[in-house]
Structure formats: structure tokens, C-alpha cells
Amino acid sequence: MNEKGKIHVCYALNDRDRHYAKYIGTSMQSILERTETSLVFHLLHDETLSIENKAKFEQLVHCYGAQICFYDMSVLMRDYLEKVYTLLDGSWLDWYSRAVIYRFCIWQVIPQKIDRVVYLDADILVYMDVVELWQELVPECGLAAVGDVSVQQYPQEYNLIREGVFNPQKYFNSGVLLMARTRFWEQNDWLQAAMDFLTEHPSADFPDQDAMNASFIHHYRQLPYRYNRLVDWERLQKEALSPGIYHFSGHAIDLDFEDIFTRLYFDSFMKTPWSDAAFLKRFSHMVQQTYDIRTNTLNRLSNLFVRKKRIVIYEPEFTDWVQENIQLQSGEDVILCNPVAQHYADFIEAMISLKKTHVFLFFSESYPLDKKNFQAADLVEQEDFLDGKLFLPQRDGGYSMDGYRAFRKM
């Protein structure tokens, strides 16, 4: 090991909404509780890091006898970052964190005596001793990473794969990187190469990740998948938990506590300084607000049924719930249809002729598309037709709360 047996772990943070620091804190916690080797964390941040959150980071690592170093990138790398941001479309900066570019500059800001570092995205949960990753071999180019399983499985969904820029089987995910300070990394050529790539490829889906692949895809060492398990993919495969590093990319962090990955994530989060009385207060408020909104919506829609008769249209997967819960009144009807999308013309004609006396209740997986077609015929949602899934509990196919956005705001 380098630097007297210490493991160096790096994160990047732009905390414009003041709720993002808790993700990095959770990731740090997952490492601290499973690693006995001395740890030094390096946080690449900007002016959005609050005094309160900085104190929480320090409190967390000091509880385990670890260290943390802070680097204000808005000062240390201001000129370079401003040049990169001018190359990125404004909508991209609204969608992704500015901090994803900070990893480009790791070797420009951390001390020269450090020659190896593990870089992790904020949405990483380490369910193993990180020393296993630390001890992996790094090739001469200075980078080891894991192939991106989502790109490998769905290559046509990514612009630069479709354009033939990258081989999907070699393309790596930049959420977990084992990096060594080599001649290549120390030169400014890398920083300029990243800018040149972003200039030449404005259609890049993931500018930071794509830029890194452009420079390293032919030279990096591909690590075993267990070092970057994509949680959404694990859920699709119905995989059980096993030691490794879990990547909660996209909206994979949820509030469904029946899910083993959610429980794993919150087992670490609840041990961090961010899980405090203020968080619980925000959580309680969110639950109450969600309940009130749903109650008011259902009451409003139920009043609609007092004024109008129901025509219930359902697809086969909703049969059990409809048969058990829909009790027809005089003048009402229930119709099995598979699928709804093949009968738009018939339903539109019926809805127009019956709109004064009836409302059509659709239990359909294609409801978002159904809605557009009905509205195009000047029919009004929640007056002439409505989404039956609003009345269903989640276990029967109803809508779940957007746990990702809820947790993000707390």
C-alpha cells in the first residue's frame, strides 16, 4: 500500500440544494464500518458545501479514526472548470451535477505523495472491505474500472454507441475507479483531451464518462463486475445480496423497504450524522403531505362518481382487483379489453356520446398514451375519463411514491 499503508478514497460534491451531501456521507459510512485499514477521504467540492455539512463529514470520519481532506475546486481549478462548462449544453448542467467533472482534476489537487486513489460516485454503497479493490492491479495508463453492464445489454440506447464511437463490450462505468498517479495523469494533456472530446461530441449522453472512455477504453484494466454492481440491473435479475460494491445510479435509491437493496442502503444511512432529528421531522412532514394529497385526490374523484355513472375498462392483469372491488350500480358497466390501445376510436366515440352522464375509468398499463389520445379528441381527464390505477394499492399495480425524489428533498 502507498502513503504508509493508508487507503485514499475520493468523492466529488456539488450540493446546490443542500441535500446531496448525505449521499456521500452514506457511502463513506458503508466503507468505514467494513474496513479496518486506515482511511483518508478526499472531498472535491465547491462553494456549495455548507459549514453544517462539512462538520458532519468531519464528525463521521473522526468517529472511526479516519481522516478527511477538503479541496475547493471552484478556487483550485476555476479556469479549467469554466472552460469545460462552456462546452456543455445548459440542459445537461441542469440534469447532472457539476461535480462529475471534478474527477478529471484529481491529480492536480491532491498531494503529490499520494500515488493511488479510489474514486467513487456519491451513489455508491460499499458492501465489502474496500481493501480488496485497493489491492487490485492498475495498468500503466493509471486506470482500472468495471465494464458498464447497462451499455453492454442496451447499446442502442446510447448516442455514441450507435454512432460507433465506442465498443459497448469495452465501455466502462466511471462510478468506481481505481486510479494511479502515472506520467499520463500528471500531464495536462489529459485535461485538454477531455475538452477536445466534449467539443467534438456534443451528443454525448454522459460527457464525463464518455470523455474518460475516449482516452482509456483501449488501455484500462477491466475489473470484475462485483466492484460496480448496478442496482437496477441487480433488481431485474432478482439477484441476492453478495459482497461487492453497489451502484445506486439513476433513481435506484428508493423508499421501498421490502427491497433488500433499499434496506442495505438505509442501514448505512441511518448511522450517519445526516439521520438526525431534523431529518426525521422532514420525513414525517413528507409522509403527512403525501397522505393529505392522496386523500384529497381520492375524495375529489369519488365526488365525480356521485354526478356520473362509471364505465370501467380494464386489461387482464387488473382482473382480480376489478372483480373484487368494483360494485356496479344501475347504468354502469365493466368491460375487459386487451389491450386498450387497439380500441381508441371506439372508446373516444363512446366517451363523446356519454360524456354528460358517464365517466370512463381505465385500468391500463398504457394510460399515459391513452390519455394523450383522449385529450386530442377534446376529452377532459378527471371529468370524462380518469386513471383507475390511482385507486389501486401499490401491491396490486397502483402507483408508488417517487422514493428517490422524496429522499432527495429530505
VOGU-3710 file (C-alpha; in Angstrom, 3 decimals, decimal comma):
1> mnekgkihvc> 0,000/0,000/0,000  1,095/3,559/-0,589  1,496/6,530/1,759  2,261/4,437/4,834  -0,479/1,849/4,467  -3,436/4,209/4,063  -6,291/3,798/1,616  -7,281/7,014/-0,155  -10,911/7,398/-1,275  -12,088/10,372/-3,307
11> yalndrdrhy> -15,566/11,870/-3,870  -16,871/14,934/-5,713  -19,657/17,172/-4,419  -21,796/19,975/-5,787  -24,527/20,488/-3,192  -26,678/23,204/-4,726  -29,859/22,014/-2,960  -28,072/21,277/0,366  -29,442/17,693/0,367  -26,770/15,894/-1,671
21> akyigtsmqs> -24,061/15,630/0,982  -25,958/12,843/2,746  -25,383/10,508/-0,221  -21,614/10,838/0,074  -21,903/10,531/3,847  -23,797/7,257/3,416  -21,158/5,940/1,020  -18,383/6,872/3,446  -20,228/5,176/6,284  -20,548/1,959/4,281
31> ilertetslv> -16,758/1,916/3,849  -15,884/2,913/7,389  -17,942/0,174/9,028  -16,413/-2,591/6,875  -12,762/-1,550/6,547  -10,098/-1,876/9,248  -7,261/-0,335/7,240  -6,570/3,378/7,846  -8,692/5,546/5,557  -8,207/9,032/4,180
41> fhllhdetls> -11,130/10,618/2,341  -10,620/13,390/-0,202  -13,677/15,542/-0,951  -13,551/17,629/-4,121  -16,210/20,262/-3,527  -17,108/23,858/-4,346  -18,742/26,834/-2,667  -21,980/24,838/-2,190  -20,509/22,810/0,694  -22,157/24,263/3,792
51> ienkakfeql> -20,446/24,702/7,151  -23,001/22,323/8,668  -22,352/19,550/6,163  -18,587/19,977/6,391  -18,874/19,489/10,144  -20,953/16,342/9,623  -18,332/14,870/7,299  -15,658/15,548/9,921  -17,821/14,077/12,685  -18,472/10,923/10,663
61> vhcygaqicf> -14,874/10,082/9,749  -13,419/11,034/13,125  -15,767/8,577/14,850  -13,843/5,820/13,076  -10,407/7,368/13,481  -10,204/8,210/9,780  -9,169/11,459/8,082  -10,817/13,769/5,571  -9,313/16,480/3,348  -11,311/19,166/1,538
71> ydmsvlmrdy> -10,473/20,751/-1,825  -12,466/23,747/-3,073  -12,454/23,136/-6,827  -14,149/26,440/-7,569  -10,910/28,051/-6,390  -8,254/25,454/-7,216  -9,437/24,614/-10,742  -11,668/27,569/-11,577  -10,241/28,421/-15,000  -10,314/24,851/-16,298
81> lekvytlldg> -13,819/24,138/-14,999  -15,210/27,318/-16,537  -13,817/26,258/-19,922  -15,378/22,789/-19,637  -18,781/24,102/-18,572  -18,931/26,397/-21,600  -18,719/23,260/-23,772  -21,675/21,595/-22,080  -25,274/22,242/-23,010  -27,218/24,146/-20,379
91> swldwysrav> -29,811/21,398/-20,059  -27,047/18,911/-19,291  -25,829/21,054/-16,409  -29,407/21,241/-15,101  -29,710/17,453/-15,151  -26,273/16,368/-13,924  -24,134/17,669/-11,105  -21,271/19,986/-11,995  -19,166/17,833/-9,705  -18,890/14,989/-12,217
101> iyrfciwqvi> -16,139/16,976/-13,952  -14,086/17,288/-10,760  -12,715/13,752/-11,133  -10,822/14,974/-14,187  -8,645/17,068/-11,878  -7,892/14,691/-9,018  -4,153/14,555/-9,621  -3,968/18,333/-9,977  -5,218/18,958/-6,425  -4,393/16,084/-4,075
111> pqkidrvvyl> -0,885/15,940/-2,544  1,949/14,654/-4,729  2,890/11,985/-2,153  -0,365/10,143/-2,893  0,096/7,844/-5,878  -3,126/5,805/-5,790  -6,781/6,618/-5,090  -10,210/5,007/-5,276  -12,747/7,365/-6,835  -16,430/6,724/-6,036
121> dadilvymdv> -19,638/8,408/-7,171  -21,916/9,698/-4,433  -24,490/6,944/-5,071  -22,074/4,096/-4,275  -22,647/1,697/-1,360  -19,653/-0,457/-0,421  -20,721/-3,857/0,927  -17,224/-5,294/1,355  -13,799/-4,374/2,699  -12,580/-1,730/0,258
131> velwqelvpe> -9,019/-3,014/0,684  -9,917/-5,730/-1,855  -10,432/-3,111/-4,547  -7,415/-1,145/-3,367  -5,104/-4,120/-3,884  -6,166/-4,748/-7,489  -3,554/-4,202/-10,189  -3,580/-0,913/-12,108  -2,169/-0,858/-15,656  0,421/1,561/-16,985
141> cglaavgdvs> -2,255/4,041/-18,119  -3,296/4,543/-14,496  -6,921/3,391/-14,593  -8,893/0,276/-13,666  -12,707/0,198/-13,895  -15,728/-2,060/-14,427  -17,478/-2,556/-17,747  -20,904/-0,893/-17,888  -23,485/-3,692/-17,904  -26,336/-1,394/-18,942
151> vqqypqeynl> -24,421/-0,263/-22,044  -23,495/-3,852/-22,829  -27,116/-5,002/-22,596  -28,795/-1,994/-24,262  -26,164/-0,461/-26,570  -28,651/1,173/-28,937  -29,913/3,463/-26,189  -26,641/5,426/-26,112  -25,761/8,020/-28,733  -22,044/7,412/-29,063
161> iregvfnpqk> -22,512/3,639/-29,136  -24,988/3,981/-32,002  -22,574/6,302/-33,785  -19,826/3,694/-33,499  -17,560/5,816/-31,305  -17,288/3,136/-28,589  -17,350/-0,654/-28,410  -20,094/-1,418/-25,853  -18,257/-4,510/-24,587  -15,247/-2,412/-23,628
171> yfnsgvllma> -17,086/0,697/-22,417  -16,640/1,236/-18,664  -18,719/2,889/-15,975  -16,873/5,745/-14,261  -18,723/5,476/-10,931  -15,993/3,284/-9,427  -12,408/3,962/-10,485  -9,082/2,691/-9,190  -6,563/5,300/-10,279  -2,776/5,563/-10,091
181> rtrfweqndw> -0,697/8,691/-10,498  1,296/7,964/-13,614  3,058/10,045/-16,231  -0,147/10,264/-18,261  -2,264/11,543/-15,393  0,316/14,069/-14,275  0,461/15,776/-17,643  -2,078/18,390/-18,642  -2,620/16,503/-21,909  -5,419/14,555/-20,243
191> lqaamdflte> -7,335/17,679/-19,295  -7,031/19,073/-22,799  -8,020/15,710/-24,314  -11,233/15,754/-22,284  -12,075/19,245/-23,535  -11,311/18,287/-27,140  -13,620/15,281/-26,875  -16,505/17,324/-25,461  -16,065/19,815/-28,296  -16,151/17,103/-30,953
201> hpsadfpdqd> -19,035/15,093/-29,456  -21,857/17,359/-28,244  -24,279/14,389/-28,420  -22,522/12,530/-25,589  -25,056/11,063/-23,143  -22,601/11,176/-20,242  -19,949/13,786/-21,090  -17,715/12,984/-18,122  -17,878/9,209/-18,544  -17,675/9,362/-22,324
211> amnasfihhy> -14,621/11,634/-22,188  -12,850/9,182/-19,901  -13,717/6,263/-22,156  -12,376/8,157/-25,144  -8,938/8,316/-23,517  -8,816/4,981/-21,697  -11,127/2,442/-23,348  -8,239/0,708/-25,140  -5,778/0,774/-22,244  -7,614/0,490/-18,905
221> rqlpyrynrl> -7,838/-2,732/-16,926  -11,355/-4,149/-16,689  -12,198/-5,129/-13,118  -14,690/-7,822/-12,038  -18,353/-6,800/-12,056  -18,638/-7,186/-8,288  -16,797/-3,885/-7,893  -19,607/-1,935/-9,601  -22,928/-3,760/-9,414  -25,681/-1,602/-10,943
231> vdwerlqkea> -28,613/-1,891/-8,559  -31,345/-1,500/-11,176  -29,781/-4,370/-13,136  -29,466/-6,471/-9,967  -33,154/-5,942/-9,276  -34,120/-7,011/-12,791  -32,065/-10,179/-12,399  -33,569/-10,720/-8,923  -30,089/-11,155/-7,537  -29,454/-11,743/-3,834
241> lspgiyhfsg> -27,014/-9,612/-1,871  -23,394/-10,694/-2,020  -20,176/-8,882/-1,075  -19,348/-6,160/-3,550  -19,837/-2,510/-4,422  -23,385/-1,437/-5,282  -24,082/1,487/-7,581  -27,465/3,134/-6,973  -27,327/5,050/-10,261  -30,291/6,857/-11,769
251> haidldfedi> -33,228/6,678/-9,346  -32,249/3,371/-7,739  -32,320/4,816/-4,205  -35,939/4,298/-3,201  -38,130/4,048/-0,099  -39,440/0,535/-0,783  -38,244/-1,247/2,345  -39,421/-4,614/1,088  -36,425/-4,366/-1,259  -33,132/-5,815/0,025
261> ftrlyfdsfm> -31,058/-3,143/-1,702  -33,087/-0,339/-0,126  -32,638/-1,903/3,289  -28,909/-2,243/2,693  -28,638/1,419/1,727  -30,609/2,774/4,659  -28,821/0,520/7,117  -25,756/2,674/6,404  -27,588/5,993/6,067  -29,237/5,655/9,472
271> ktpwsdaafl> -25,763/5,532/11,095  -24,650/8,854/9,616  -24,924/12,335/11,179  -27,495/13,198/8,493  -30,003/10,828/10,079  -30,903/13,204/12,881  -33,986/14,795/14,412  -34,188/17,373/11,612  -34,219/14,592/9,009  -36,936/12,692/10,874
281> krfshmvqqt> -39,003/15,871/11,042  -38,697/16,331/7,261  -39,539/12,652/6,747  -42,651/12,915/8,928  -43,772/16,039/7,078  -43,288/14,312/3,729  -45,377/11,301/4,799  -48,183/13,524/6,084  -48,106/15,686/2,959  -48,229/12,626/0,696
291> ydirtntlnr> -51,161/11,214/2,662  -53,062/14,512/2,506  -52,540/14,884/-1,248  -53,693/11,331/-1,942  -56,712/11,663/0,357  -57,802/14,916/-1,266  -57,360/13,443/-4,752  -59,414/10,349/-3,972  -62,152/12,419/-2,317  -62,362/14,686/-5,346
301> lsnlfvrkkr> -62,560/11,767/-7,755  -65,114/9,959/-5,608  -67,357/13,025/-5,823  -67,212/12,652/-9,584  -68,878/9,255/-9,232  -71,815/10,894/-7,460  -72,505/13,013/-10,550  -71,725/10,407/-13,189  -72,071/6,677/-13,785  -68,939/4,605/-14,324
311> iviyepeftd> -67,795/2,659/-17,351  -64,862/0,528/-16,166  -62,356/-0,554/-18,831  -59,649/-2,932/-17,665  -56,848/-5,027/-19,086  -56,414/-8,693/-17,966  -53,700/-8,041/-15,369  -56,196/-5,983/-13,325  -58,942/-8,622/-13,399  -58,666/-9,790/-9,783
321> wvqeniqlqs> -58,762/-6,312/-8,277  -61,614/-5,108/-10,506  -63,762/-8,160/-9,813  -63,181/-7,942/-6,058  -63,583/-4,191/-5,615  -65,867/-2,759/-8,309  -69,547/-2,956/-7,416  -71,684/-1,757/-10,272  -74,717/0,449/-9,879  -77,644/0,745/-12,256
331> gedvilcnpv> -76,480/2,162/-15,614  -72,838/1,223/-15,083  -70,743/-1,327/-16,954  -67,389/-3,105/-16,790  -65,520/-4,174/-19,917  -62,464/-6,423/-20,284  -60,229/-5,122/-23,064  -56,861/-6,419/-24,231  -55,255/-4,043/-24,958  -56,940/-0,660/-24,607
341> aqhyadfiea> -54,653/0,873/-27,240  -56,263/-1,141/-30,045  -59,714/0,345/-29,412  -59,133/4,101/-29,108  -61,612/5,010/-31,842  -64,420/3,014/-30,197  -63,750/4,453/-26,737  -63,492/8,025/-27,986  -66,799/7,709/-29,807  -68,448/6,250/-26,678
351> mislkkthvf> -66,973/8,874/-24,353  -68,156/11,723/-26,557  -71,676/10,358/-26,723  -71,886/9,627/-22,974  -69,786/12,461/-21,529  -72,737/14,194/-19,851  -73,748/11,114/-17,874  -70,733/8,793/-17,624  -67,046/8,798/-16,762  -64,713/6,152/-18,168
361> lffsesypld> -62,351/4,559/-15,654  -59,286/2,953/-17,323  -57,130/0,272/-15,724  -54,434/0,200/-18,390  -50,648/-0,071/-18,461  -50,665/2,265/-21,456  -52,612/5,011/-19,678  -50,105/7,842/-20,407  -50,551/7,152/-24,131  -54,307/6,607/-23,708
371> kknfqaadlv> -54,551/9,999/-22,049  -52,834/11,812/-24,945  -55,181/10,232/-27,479  -58,294/11,073/-25,489  -57,197/14,660/-24,872  -56,537/15,049/-28,589  -60,276/14,382/-29,026  -61,063/17,258/-26,586  -61,951/14,876/-23,756  -61,075/16,062/-20,248
381> eqedfldgkl> -59,135/13,985/-17,753  -60,858/13,556/-14,368  -64,140/14,659/-15,927  -64,691/12,425/-18,967  -62,080/9,785/-18,141  -59,546/9,012/-15,457  -56,748/6,674/-14,451  -58,043/3,683/-12,495  -54,603/2,928/-11,095  -54,990/5,941/-8,821
391> flpqrdggys> -57,358/3,803/-6,736  -55,086/0,774/-6,533  -52,695/-0,020/-3,695  -49,109/-0,421/-4,867  -49,137/-4,211/-4,358  -51,997/-4,518/-6,869  -50,365/-2,412/-9,574  -51,054/1,061/-8,243  -48,571/3,896/-8,250  -45,771/4,030/-5,732
401> mdgyrafrkm> -44,423/7,206/-4,231  -41,352/8,549/-6,015  -38,996/7,482/-3,255  -35,919/8,842/-4,993  -37,238/12,394/-5,211  -38,702/12,200/-1,710  -35,390/11,147/-0,148  -33,505/13,696/-2,256  -35,578/16,512/-0,747  -35,246/15,330/2,856
//
